[in-house]
Amino acid sequence: MAKGSRQEPNRVRYNPGNLGDLLKHGWLVEIVRFLRRHNEGAPLRYADTFCGFPEYNIAAALAERIRERFHVPTFRRLQEPFLARGRYAGSVTLAGLAAEGHLRPFLFDTNPEALASFPAGTAETLQIRSGCDILDTSDPYDLIFLDPYDDIRVDCETLLGKGAARSRGASLLIFLPFQGGIQGELLGAAAERHGINCLTGIVQNPGTSLDGRHHFAAVFMPSLSLNPGAVLGLFGELNIVTARVNALADLP
C-alpha cells in the first residue's frame, strides 16, 4: 500500500460498524468530547496503540442500521459524511473530529500498513513493541485507547491492574471482545477486586453474519486528576450509549 493511503487493505477480518465498533467508538466520542471540555483549550494527548486505519469500507446493512436505528446523535453526526460514501471512520479519525481538531495523536499498530495509512506529519509514531506496552511507559497522555482485538486471550486482570496504575495520570478506554458469557462477569469481579474506579459496559451479541460471535466489553478508567462529579455525568452518557447498542442487539 502506498504511504499516505487512507484505505484499509482489500481484506479485513471483521465487519466495520458492527456492535463492538458502536460500543467502543460511541464511548470514545463521548470521552473525547468530555476531556476536550475539561482540558482548558490545550490539545488532547491521545495514544491509540491498536490504531488501525483512518477509515474502512462498511456494508450497506450496517450503514443503514447506524443511520436509522442507532440513536446516539453526536456519533451519528460524525459518521454521516463517511457513511454517505460507503465508509466508516476509525478510532483516530473519530477522536480528531470529536476533539474538534484539538488532538495530538500518538499511534502504534503491529501492521505497518495501518501506520502508513496516516499522512506524514499528522501523528507521532510510538516506539513500542506491542500495543499494551504503553501501560509500562510514563509519558503523559490525556487518553489512552486500547483495542487489543488480536490479543483476545490477553490476561484481562493483569491489563486492568496495569491500567489502574496508569490512570493516576491518564484516562484509559479498553475494549475487549470475549466469547463466554461468564467472562463478562469475571471482568467486573476483577475490577472490583483491584478497587478500580471504572465503568464497564457489556454488550451481549446474539450473533449474526455481520456482527460475528463475540460479545463485547468496554472499560473506562478516568484519570484521578478529573473532577469526580463531572466524571459521574460522563458515566451516565456512556451508559446511554451501552443501552442503545444493546437495543440494537435485541432487534431481529
C-alpha atoms as an extended CHARMM CRD file, in Angstrom:
* protein
*
       252  EXT
         1         1  MET       CA              0.0000000000        0.0000000000        0.0000000000  PROA      1               0.0000000000
         2         2  ALA       CA              1.3340000000        3.4160000000       -0.8750000000  PROA      2               0.0000000000
         3         3  LYS       CA              2.2990000000        5.6550000000        2.0270000000  PROA      3               0.0000000000
         4         4  GLY       CA             -0.4470000000        8.1170000000        2.8720000000  PROA      4               0.0000000000
         5         5  SER       CA             -3.2730000000        5.9000000000        1.6060000000  PROA      5               0.0000000000
         6         6  ARG       CA             -6.4260000000        6.3850000000        3.6770000000  PROA      6               0.0000000000
         7         7  GLN       CA             -7.9560000000        2.9980000000        2.9610000000  PROA      7               0.0000000000
         8         8  GLU       CA             -7.5960000000       -0.3910000000        4.5650000000  PROA      8               0.0000000000
         9         9  PRO       CA             -6.3910000000       -3.4320000000        2.6060000000  PROA      9               0.0000000000
        10        10  ASN       CA             -8.9990000000       -5.1670000000        0.4850000000  PROA      10              0.0000000000
        11        11  ARG       CA             -9.4970000000       -7.8770000000        3.1050000000  PROA      11              0.0000000000
        12        12  VAL       CA            -10.2570000000       -7.1930000000        6.7670000000  PROA      12              0.0000000000
        13        13  ARG       CA            -11.1420000000       -9.7930000000        9.3770000000  PROA      13              0.0000000000
        14        14  TYR       CA            -14.2760000000       -8.1490000000       10.7140000000  PROA      14              0.0000000000
        15        15  ASN       CA            -17.1800000000       -6.0190000000        9.5230000000  PROA      15              0.0000000000
        16        16  PRO       CA            -16.5940000000       -2.3230000000       10.3730000000  PROA      16              0.0000000000
        17        17  GLY       CA            -19.5880000000       -0.7340000000       12.0720000000  PROA      17              0.0000000000
        18        18  ASN       CA            -20.5680000000       -3.8900000000       13.9670000000  PROA      18              0.0000000000
        19        19  LEU       CA            -21.9530000000       -3.8760000000       17.5200000000  PROA      19              0.0000000000
        20        20  GLY       CA            -18.4710000000       -3.8630000000       19.0560000000  PROA      20              0.0000000000
        21        21  ASP       CA            -17.4520000000       -0.8500000000       16.9920000000  PROA      21              0.0000000000
        22        22  LEU       CA            -20.5810000000        1.0360000000       18.0170000000  PROA      22              0.0000000000
        23        23  LEU       CA            -19.8550000000        0.3670000000       21.6840000000  PROA      23              0.0000000000
        24        24  LYS       CA            -16.1830000000        1.3280000000       21.7060000000  PROA      24              0.0000000000
        25        25  HSD       CA            -16.4490000000        4.2060000000       19.2580000000  PROA      25              0.0000000000
        26        26  GLY       CA            -19.6470000000        5.5250000000       20.8170000000  PROA      26              0.0000000000
        27        27  TRP       CA            -17.8070000000        5.6290000000       24.1430000000  PROA      27              0.0000000000
        28        28  LEU       CA            -14.6800000000        7.1020000000       22.5520000000  PROA      28              0.0000000000
        29        29  VAL       CA            -16.5900000000       10.0410000000       21.0740000000  PROA      29              0.0000000000
        30        30  GLU       CA            -18.2540000000       10.9040000000       24.3960000000  PROA      30              0.0000000000
        31        31  ILE       CA            -14.9970000000       10.5620000000       26.3590000000  PROA      31              0.0000000000
        32        32  VAL       CA            -13.0030000000       12.7540000000       23.9580000000  PROA      32              0.0000000000
        33        33  ARG       CA            -15.7240000000       15.4240000000       23.9820000000  PROA      33              0.0000000000
        34        34  PHE       CA            -15.7070000000       15.3680000000       27.7840000000  PROA      34              0.0000000000
        35        35  LEU       CA            -11.9170000000       15.6550000000       28.0200000000  PROA      35              0.0000000000
        36        36  ARG       CA            -11.9080000000       18.4140000000       25.4260000000  PROA      36              0.0000000000
        37        37  ARG       CA            -14.3090000000       20.4550000000       27.5830000000  PROA      37              0.0000000000
        38        38  HSD       CA            -12.1640000000       19.9260000000       30.6730000000  PROA      38              0.0000000000
        39        39  ASN       CA             -8.7400000000       20.4750000000       29.1190000000  PROA      39              0.0000000000
        40        40  GLU       CA             -8.7320000000       24.2780000000       29.0630000000  PROA      40              0.0000000000
        41        41  GLY       CA             -8.0070000000       24.6010000000       25.3580000000  PROA      41              0.0000000000
        42        42  ALA       CA             -4.7970000000       22.5600000000       25.1770000000  PROA      42              0.0000000000
        43        43  PRO       CA             -4.6370000000       19.7820000000       22.5410000000  PROA      43              0.0000000000
        44        44  LEU       CA             -5.5250000000       16.3680000000       23.9420000000  PROA      44              0.0000000000
        45        45  ARG       CA             -2.6050000000       13.9580000000       24.0380000000  PROA      45              0.0000000000
        46        46  TYR       CA             -4.2070000000       10.7980000000       22.6730000000  PROA      46              0.0000000000
        47        47  ALA       CA             -2.4170000000        7.4370000000       22.4740000000  PROA      47              0.0000000000
        48        48  ASP       CA             -4.0240000000        4.7860000000       20.2620000000  PROA      48              0.0000000000
        49        49  THR       CA             -1.8240000000        1.6980000000       20.1550000000  PROA      49              0.0000000000
        50        50  PHE       CA             -4.0640000000       -0.5750000000       18.0640000000  PROA      50              0.0000000000
        51        51  CYS       CA             -4.8770000000        2.3320000000       15.7760000000  PROA      51              0.0000000000
        52        52  GLY       CA             -5.9820000000        0.5200000000       12.6140000000  PROA      52              0.0000000000
        53        53  PHE       CA             -6.7900000000        2.6490000000        9.5760000000  PROA      53              0.0000000000
        54        54  PRO       CA             -8.3510000000        6.1240000000        9.2770000000  PROA      54              0.0000000000
        55        55  GLU       CA            -11.4740000000        4.6680000000        7.6380000000  PROA      55              0.0000000000
        56        56  TYR       CA            -12.9560000000        1.4280000000        6.2970000000  PROA      56              0.0000000000
        57        57  ASN       CA            -15.4850000000        0.1440000000        3.8300000000  PROA      57              0.0000000000
        58        58  ILE       CA            -18.8280000000       -0.5410000000        5.5070000000  PROA      58              0.0000000000
        59        59  ALA       CA            -21.5660000000       -2.9620000000        4.4840000000  PROA      59              0.0000000000
        60        60  ALA       CA            -24.7610000000       -1.2270000000        3.3570000000  PROA      60              0.0000000000
        61        61  ALA       CA            -26.8260000000       -3.0290000000        6.0190000000  PROA      61              0.0000000000
        62        62  LEU       CA            -24.5750000000       -1.8000000000        8.8330000000  PROA      62              0.0000000000
        63        63  ALA       CA            -24.5240000000        1.7630000000        7.4910000000  PROA      63              0.0000000000
        64        64  GLU       CA            -28.3230000000        1.7460000000        7.3240000000  PROA      64              0.0000000000
        65        65  ARG       CA            -28.5710000000        0.4180000000       10.8880000000  PROA      65              0.0000000000
        66        66  ILE       CA            -26.4220000000        3.2730000000       12.1980000000  PROA      66              0.0000000000
        67        67  ARG       CA            -28.4350000000        5.8690000000       10.3210000000  PROA      67              0.0000000000
        68        68  GLU       CA            -31.8660000000        4.5120000000       11.0980000000  PROA      68              0.0000000000
        69        69  ARG       CA            -31.6230000000        2.8410000000       14.4940000000  PROA      69              0.0000000000
        70        70  PHE       CA            -28.5100000000        3.8760000000       16.4300000000  PROA      70              0.0000000000
        71        71  HSD       CA            -29.8220000000        6.8710000000       18.3570000000  PROA      71              0.0000000000
        72        72  VAL       CA            -26.5300000000        8.3840000000       19.5400000000  PROA      72              0.0000000000
        73        73  PRO       CA            -26.6600000000       11.8140000000       17.8600000000  PROA      73              0.0000000000
        74        74  THR       CA            -23.0380000000       13.0060000000       18.0700000000  PROA      74              0.0000000000
        75        75  PHE       CA            -21.5590000000        9.7010000000       16.9360000000  PROA      75              0.0000000000
        76        76  ARG       CA            -24.0490000000        9.5180000000       14.0740000000  PROA      76              0.0000000000
        77        77  ARG       CA            -23.3260000000       13.1080000000       13.0230000000  PROA      77              0.0000000000
        78        78  LEU       CA            -19.5790000000       12.4810000000       12.8990000000  PROA      78              0.0000000000
        79        79  GLN       CA            -20.0030000000        9.2640000000       10.9190000000  PROA      79              0.0000000000
        80        80  GLU       CA            -22.5630000000       10.5790000000        8.4270000000  PROA      80              0.0000000000
        81        81  PRO       CA            -20.0970000000       12.0590000000        5.8570000000  PROA      81              0.0000000000
        82        82  PHE       CA            -18.2850000000        8.7140000000        5.8050000000  PROA      82              0.0000000000
        83        83  LEU       CA            -21.4560000000        6.6150000000        5.6280000000  PROA      83              0.0000000000
        84        84  ALA       CA            -22.6370000000        8.7410000000        2.7010000000  PROA      84              0.0000000000
        85        85  ARG       CA            -19.7670000000        7.3630000000        0.6220000000  PROA      85              0.0000000000
        86        86  GLY       CA            -19.8600000000        3.8100000000        1.9420000000  PROA      86              0.0000000000
        87        87  ARG       CA            -17.1620000000        4.3040000000        4.5480000000  PROA      87              0.0000000000
        88        88  TYR       CA            -16.7940000000        4.0640000000        8.3360000000  PROA      88              0.0000000000
        89        89  ALA       CA            -14.4470000000        6.3380000000       10.3090000000  PROA      89              0.0000000000
        90        90  GLY       CA            -11.9080000000        4.5720000000       12.5380000000  PROA      90              0.0000000000
        91        91  SER       CA            -10.9300000000        5.4820000000       16.0820000000  PROA      91              0.0000000000
        92        92  VAL       CA             -8.2100000000        8.0360000000       15.3210000000  PROA      92              0.0000000000
        93        93  THR       CA            -10.4010000000        9.8610000000       12.8170000000  PROA      93              0.0000000000
        94        94  LEU       CA            -13.3490000000        9.9220000000       15.2290000000  PROA      94              0.0000000000
        95        95  ALA       CA            -11.1930000000       11.1400000000       18.1050000000  PROA      95              0.0000000000
        96        96  GLY       CA             -9.9060000000       14.0060000000       15.9700000000  PROA      96              0.0000000000
        97        97  LEU       CA            -13.4120000000       15.0200000000       14.9430000000  PROA      97              0.0000000000
        98        98  ALA       CA            -14.7500000000       14.7620000000       18.4980000000  PROA      98              0.0000000000
        99        99  ALA       CA            -11.8670000000       16.9420000000       19.7330000000  PROA      99              0.0000000000
       100       100  GLU       CA            -12.7110000000       19.4900000000       17.0130000000  PROA      100             0.0000000000
       101       101  GLY       CA             -9.1540000000       19.4250000000       15.7270000000  PROA      101             0.0000000000
       102       102  HSD       CA             -7.5930000000       19.8310000000       19.1850000000  PROA      102             0.0000000000
       103       103  LEU       CA             -5.9930000000       16.3910000000       19.2140000000  PROA      103             0.0000000000
       104       104  ARG       CA             -2.3490000000       15.3790000000       19.3210000000  PROA      104             0.0000000000
       105       105  PRO       CA             -2.3370000000       11.6820000000       18.3580000000  PROA      105             0.0000000000
       106       106  PHE       CA              0.3690000000        9.1760000000       19.2460000000  PROA      106             0.0000000000
       107       107  LEU       CA             -0.0840000000        5.9400000000       17.2900000000  PROA      107             0.0000000000
       108       108  PHE       CA              1.1130000000        2.3690000000       17.1290000000  PROA      108             0.0000000000
       109       109  ASP       CA             -0.0330000000       -0.7320000000       15.2950000000  PROA      109             0.0000000000
       110       110  THR       CA              1.7370000000       -4.0080000000       14.5930000000  PROA      110             0.0000000000
       111       111  ASN       CA              0.5590000000       -3.6670000000       10.9870000000  PROA      111             0.0000000000
       112       112  PRO       CA              2.9400000000       -1.2490000000        9.2040000000  PROA      112             0.0000000000
       113       113  GLU       CA              0.3200000000       -0.6230000000        6.5160000000  PROA      113             0.0000000000
       114       114  ALA       CA             -2.0180000000        0.7810000000        9.1660000000  PROA      114             0.0000000000
       115       115  LEU       CA              0.6040000000        3.2530000000       10.3710000000  PROA      115             0.0000000000
       116       116  ALA       CA              1.4910000000        4.1880000000        6.7930000000  PROA      116             0.0000000000
       117       117  SER       CA             -2.1560000000        4.9890000000        6.0640000000  PROA      117             0.0000000000
       118       118  PHE       CA             -1.9580000000        8.1850000000        8.1470000000  PROA      118             0.0000000000
       119       119  PRO       CA             -0.4720000000       11.0960000000        6.1800000000  PROA      119             0.0000000000
       120       120  ALA       CA              3.0030000000       12.1230000000        7.2690000000  PROA      120             0.0000000000
       121       121  GLY       CA              3.0400000000       14.7640000000        9.9750000000  PROA      121             0.0000000000
       122       122  THR       CA             -0.4760000000       14.1020000000       11.2680000000  PROA      122             0.0000000000
       123       123  ALA       CA              0.5690000000       11.8460000000       14.1550000000  PROA      123             0.0000000000
       124       124  GLU       CA              3.6120000000       10.7010000000       16.1030000000  PROA      124             0.0000000000
       125       125  THR       CA              4.5760000000        7.0250000000       15.9460000000  PROA      125             0.0000000000
       126       126  LEU       CA              5.1740000000        5.3810000000       19.3160000000  PROA      126             0.0000000000
       127       127  GLN       CA              8.3840000000        3.4030000000       19.6840000000  PROA      127             0.0000000000
       128       128  ILE       CA              6.9590000000        0.3640000000       21.4500000000  PROA      128             0.0000000000
       129       129  ARG       CA              6.8940000000       -3.3270000000       20.5330000000  PROA      129             0.0000000000
       130       130  SER       CA              3.3040000000       -4.1660000000       21.4990000000  PROA      130             0.0000000000
       131       131  GLY       CA              0.1790000000       -2.0920000000       21.9680000000  PROA      131             0.0000000000
       132       132  CYS       CA             -0.1750000000       -2.8930000000       25.6620000000  PROA      132             0.0000000000
       133       133  ASP       CA              3.4210000000       -1.7520000000       26.2920000000  PROA      133             0.0000000000
       134       134  ILE       CA              2.0040000000        1.7830000000       26.5570000000  PROA      134             0.0000000000
       135       135  LEU       CA              0.9600000000        0.8360000000       30.0990000000  PROA      135             0.0000000000
       136       136  ASP       CA              4.6090000000        0.3920000000       31.0700000000  PROA      136             0.0000000000
       137       137  THR       CA              5.5960000000        3.9060000000       29.9710000000  PROA      137             0.0000000000
       138       138  SER       CA              5.3830000000        7.1270000000       31.9590000000  PROA      138             0.0000000000
       139       139  ASP       CA              4.8100000000        9.6120000000       29.1320000000  PROA      139             0.0000000000
       140       140  PRO       CA              1.8590000000       11.9150000000       29.8550000000  PROA      140             0.0000000000
       141       141  TYR       CA             -1.3790000000       11.3610000000       27.9350000000  PROA      141             0.0000000000
       142       142  ASP       CA             -4.9070000000       12.6310000000       28.4230000000  PROA      142             0.0000000000
       143       143  LEU       CA             -6.4040000000        9.4370000000       26.9900000000  PROA      143             0.0000000000
       144       144  ILE       CA             -5.0190000000        6.0070000000       26.1620000000  PROA      144             0.0000000000
       145       145  PHE       CA             -7.2200000000        3.7870000000       23.9880000000  PROA      145             0.0000000000
       146       146  LEU       CA             -6.5070000000        0.0540000000       23.9280000000  PROA      146             0.0000000000
       147       147  ASP       CA             -8.3910000000       -2.1120000000       21.4540000000  PROA      147             0.0000000000
       148       148  PRO       CA             -6.3970000000       -5.3780000000       21.5470000000  PROA      148             0.0000000000
       149       149  TYR       CA             -8.5600000000       -7.4500000000       19.2220000000  PROA      149             0.0000000000
       150       150  ASP       CA             -5.6320000000       -9.6150000000       18.1590000000  PROA      150             0.0000000000
       151       151  ASP       CA             -4.7480000000      -10.1280000000       21.8250000000  PROA      151             0.0000000000
       152       152  ILE       CA             -8.1650000000      -11.5580000000       22.6900000000  PROA      152             0.0000000000
       153       153  ARG       CA             -6.6070000000      -14.0910000000       25.0720000000  PROA      153             0.0000000000
       154       154  VAL       CA             -4.7500000000      -11.3660000000       26.9450000000  PROA      154             0.0000000000
       155       155  ASP       CA             -4.6980000000      -11.6760000000       30.7440000000  PROA      155             0.0000000000
       156       156  CYS       CA             -7.5070000000       -9.2110000000       31.4590000000  PROA      156             0.0000000000
       157       157  GLU       CA             -6.7520000000       -8.9870000000       35.1750000000  PROA      157             0.0000000000
       158       158  THR       CA             -3.1330000000       -8.0070000000       34.5460000000  PROA      158             0.0000000000
       159       159  LEU       CA             -4.2780000000       -5.4970000000       31.9340000000  PROA      159             0.0000000000
       160       160  LEU       CA             -6.7800000000       -3.9560000000       34.3490000000  PROA      160             0.0000000000
       161       161  GLY       CA             -4.2200000000       -3.7980000000       37.1400000000  PROA      161             0.0000000000
       162       162  LYS       CA             -1.6950000000       -2.0140000000       34.9370000000  PROA      162             0.0000000000
       163       163  GLY       CA             -4.4270000000        0.2600000000       33.6440000000  PROA      163             0.0000000000
       164       164  ALA       CA             -5.4510000000        1.2300000000       37.1620000000  PROA      164             0.0000000000
       165       165  ALA       CA             -1.8580000000        2.1990000000       37.9660000000  PROA      165             0.0000000000
       166       166  ARG       CA             -1.6070000000        4.1770000000       34.7140000000  PROA      166             0.0000000000
       167       167  SER       CA             -4.8530000000        6.0510000000       35.4780000000  PROA      167             0.0000000000
       168       168  ARG       CA             -3.0320000000        8.1090000000       38.0910000000  PROA      168             0.0000000000
       169       169  GLY       CA             -2.0030000000       10.3450000000       35.2110000000  PROA      169             0.0000000000
       170       170  ALA       CA             -4.1420000000        9.3620000000       32.2060000000  PROA      170             0.0000000000
       171       171  SER       CA             -7.6670000000        8.2460000000       31.4170000000  PROA      171             0.0000000000
       172       172  LEU       CA             -7.9390000000        4.8220000000       29.7780000000  PROA      172             0.0000000000
       173       173  LEU       CA            -10.5080000000        3.2610000000       27.4700000000  PROA      173             0.0000000000
       174       174  ILE       CA            -10.1040000000       -0.5000000000       26.9990000000  PROA      174             0.0000000000
       175       175  PHE       CA            -12.1720000000       -2.6110000000       24.6000000000  PROA      175             0.0000000000
       176       176  LEU       CA            -12.2420000000       -6.3900000000       24.9960000000  PROA      176             0.0000000000
       177       177  PRO       CA            -14.2200000000       -8.8720000000       22.8990000000  PROA      177             0.0000000000
       178       178  PHE       CA            -14.9690000000      -12.1090000000       24.7520000000  PROA      178             0.0000000000
       179       179  GLN       CA            -16.5860000000      -15.4330000000       23.9250000000  PROA      179             0.0000000000
       180       180  GLY       CA            -18.2380000000      -16.8860000000       27.0190000000  PROA      180             0.0000000000
       181       181  GLY       CA            -20.9320000000      -15.0230000000       28.9320000000  PROA      181             0.0000000000
       182       182  ILE       CA            -19.1670000000      -15.6870000000       32.2290000000  PROA      182             0.0000000000
       183       183  GLN       CA            -16.1230000000      -13.7340000000       31.0510000000  PROA      183             0.0000000000
       184       184  GLY       CA            -18.0990000000      -10.5090000000       31.3540000000  PROA      184             0.0000000000
       185       185  GLU       CA            -18.8140000000      -11.3310000000       34.9980000000  PROA      185             0.0000000000
       186       186  LEU       CA            -15.1500000000      -12.1400000000       35.6090000000  PROA      186             0.0000000000
       187       187  LEU       CA            -14.1640000000       -8.7760000000       34.1660000000  PROA      187             0.0000000000
       188       188  GLY       CA            -16.3800000000       -6.9440000000       36.6370000000  PROA      188             0.0000000000
       189       189  ALA       CA            -15.1280000000       -9.0920000000       39.5070000000  PROA      189             0.0000000000
       190       190  ALA       CA            -11.5000000000       -8.3580000000       38.5980000000  PROA      190             0.0000000000
       191       191  ALA       CA            -12.1590000000       -4.6040000000       38.5610000000  PROA      191             0.0000000000
       192       192  GLU       CA            -13.8190000000       -4.8180000000       41.9720000000  PROA      192             0.0000000000
       193       193  ARG       CA            -11.0070000000       -6.9470000000       43.3800000000  PROA      193             0.0000000000
       194       194  HSD       CA             -8.4460000000       -4.3260000000       42.3620000000  PROA      194             0.0000000000
       195       195  GLY       CA            -10.6130000000       -1.4990000000       43.7190000000  PROA      195             0.0000000000
       196       196  ILE       CA            -10.5660000000        0.1700000000       40.2930000000  PROA      196             0.0000000000
       197       197  ASN       CA            -12.6490000000        3.2830000000       39.7360000000  PROA      197             0.0000000000
       198       198  CYS       CA            -14.1130000000        2.4480000000       36.3520000000  PROA      198             0.0000000000
       199       199  LEU       CA            -17.2540000000        1.9930000000       34.3240000000  PROA      199             0.0000000000
       200       200  THR       CA            -17.8270000000       -1.2460000000       32.4310000000  PROA      200             0.0000000000
       201       201  GLY       CA            -20.2590000000       -1.6270000000       29.5440000000  PROA      201             0.0000000000
       202       202  ILE       CA            -21.2290000000       -5.0830000000       28.2980000000  PROA      202             0.0000000000
       203       203  VAL       CA            -22.9780000000       -5.9190000000       25.0280000000  PROA      203             0.0000000000
       204       204  GLN       CA            -24.2910000000       -9.4490000000       24.6770000000  PROA      204             0.0000000000
       205       205  ASN       CA            -24.1880000000      -10.2190000000       20.9790000000  PROA      205             0.0000000000
       206       206  PRO       CA            -26.8470000000      -12.6180000000       19.6510000000  PROA      206             0.0000000000
       207       207  GLY       CA            -24.5040000000      -13.4800000000       16.7740000000  PROA      207             0.0000000000
       208       208  THR       CA            -25.1390000000      -12.5830000000       13.1580000000  PROA      208             0.0000000000
       209       209  SER       CA            -23.1530000000      -12.8350000000        9.9450000000  PROA      209             0.0000000000
       210       210  LEU       CA            -22.4290000000       -9.1000000000       10.2080000000  PROA      210             0.0000000000
       211       211  ASP       CA            -21.6790000000       -8.8290000000       13.9360000000  PROA      211             0.0000000000
       212       212  GLY       CA            -19.7420000000      -12.0510000000       14.4650000000  PROA      212             0.0000000000
       213       213  ARG       CA            -19.9690000000      -14.3020000000       17.5090000000  PROA      213             0.0000000000
       214       214  HSD       CA            -18.0780000000      -12.4010000000       20.1920000000  PROA      214             0.0000000000
       215       215  HSD       CA            -19.6300000000      -10.4020000000       22.9990000000  PROA      215             0.0000000000
       216       216  PHE       CA            -18.1090000000       -7.0230000000       23.8080000000  PROA      216             0.0000000000
       217       217  ALA       CA            -16.8870000000       -5.1310000000       26.8600000000  PROA      217             0.0000000000
       218       218  ALA       CA            -15.7030000000       -1.5460000000       27.2160000000  PROA      218             0.0000000000
       219       219  VAL       CA            -13.9390000000       -0.3230000000       30.3600000000  PROA      219             0.0000000000
       220       220  PHE       CA            -13.2800000000        3.3490000000       31.0930000000  PROA      220             0.0000000000
       221       221  MET       CA            -10.8860000000        4.3580000000       33.8690000000  PROA      221             0.0000000000
       222       222  PRO       CA            -10.9440000000        8.1280000000       34.4230000000  PROA      222             0.0000000000
       223       223  SER       CA             -7.7520000000        9.8820000000       35.3960000000  PROA      223             0.0000000000
       224       224  LEU       CA             -7.5190000000       10.6290000000       39.1000000000  PROA      224             0.0000000000
       225       225  SER       CA             -6.9990000000       14.2690000000       38.1440000000  PROA      225             0.0000000000
       226       226  LEU       CA            -10.5730000000       14.6260000000       36.8370000000  PROA      226             0.0000000000
       227       227  ASN       CA            -13.4130000000       16.0500000000       38.9000000000  PROA      227             0.0000000000
       228       228  PRO       CA            -15.3610000000       13.0830000000       40.3400000000  PROA      228             0.0000000000
       229       229  GLY       CA            -18.7330000000       14.7990000000       39.9930000000  PROA      229             0.0000000000
       230       230  ALA       CA            -18.1380000000       15.6130000000       36.3280000000  PROA      230             0.0000000000
       231       231  VAL       CA            -16.9770000000       12.0370000000       35.7170000000  PROA      231             0.0000000000
       232       232  LEU       CA            -20.2810000000       10.7150000000       37.1110000000  PROA      232             0.0000000000
       233       233  GLY       CA            -22.0760000000       12.7720000000       34.4640000000  PROA      233             0.0000000000
       234       234  LEU       CA            -19.8750000000       11.2210000000       31.7810000000  PROA      234             0.0000000000
       235       235  PHE       CA            -20.6010000000        7.7420000000       33.1650000000  PROA      235             0.0000000000
       236       236  GLY       CA            -24.2830000000        8.4760000000       32.6080000000  PROA      236             0.0000000000
       237       237  GLU       CA            -23.6590000000        9.3470000000       28.9580000000  PROA      237             0.0000000000
       238       238  LEU       CA            -21.6160000000        6.1800000000       28.4440000000  PROA      238             0.0000000000
       239       239  ASN       CA            -24.3830000000        4.0760000000       29.9950000000  PROA      239             0.0000000000
       240       240  ILE       CA            -26.8100000000        5.5510000000       27.4700000000  PROA      240             0.0000000000
       241       241  VAL       CA            -24.5230000000        4.5160000000       24.5970000000  PROA      241             0.0000000000
       242       242  THR       CA            -24.2840000000        0.9800000000       26.0030000000  PROA      242             0.0000000000
       243       243  ALA       CA            -28.0560000000        0.7390000000       26.3450000000  PROA      243             0.0000000000
       244       244  ARG       CA            -28.5660000000        1.8260000000       22.7500000000  PROA      244             0.0000000000
       245       245  VAL       CA            -26.0620000000       -0.6880000000       21.4160000000  PROA      245             0.0000000000
       246       246  ASN       CA            -27.8090000000       -3.4060000000       23.4210000000  PROA      246             0.0000000000
       247       247  ALA       CA            -31.1340000000       -2.2350000000       21.9910000000  PROA      247             0.0000000000
       248       248  LEU       CA            -29.7450000000       -2.9140000000       18.5120000000  PROA      248             0.0000000000
       249       249  ALA       CA            -28.5110000000       -6.3230000000       19.6350000000  PROA      249             0.0000000000
       250       250  ASP       CA            -32.0270000000       -7.1990000000       20.8030000000  PROA      250             0.0000000000
       251       251  LEU       CA            -33.6240000000       -6.3480000000       17.4610000000  PROA      251             0.0000000000
       252       252  PRO       CA            -34.1450000000       -9.0830000000       14.8480000000  PROA      252             0.0000000000
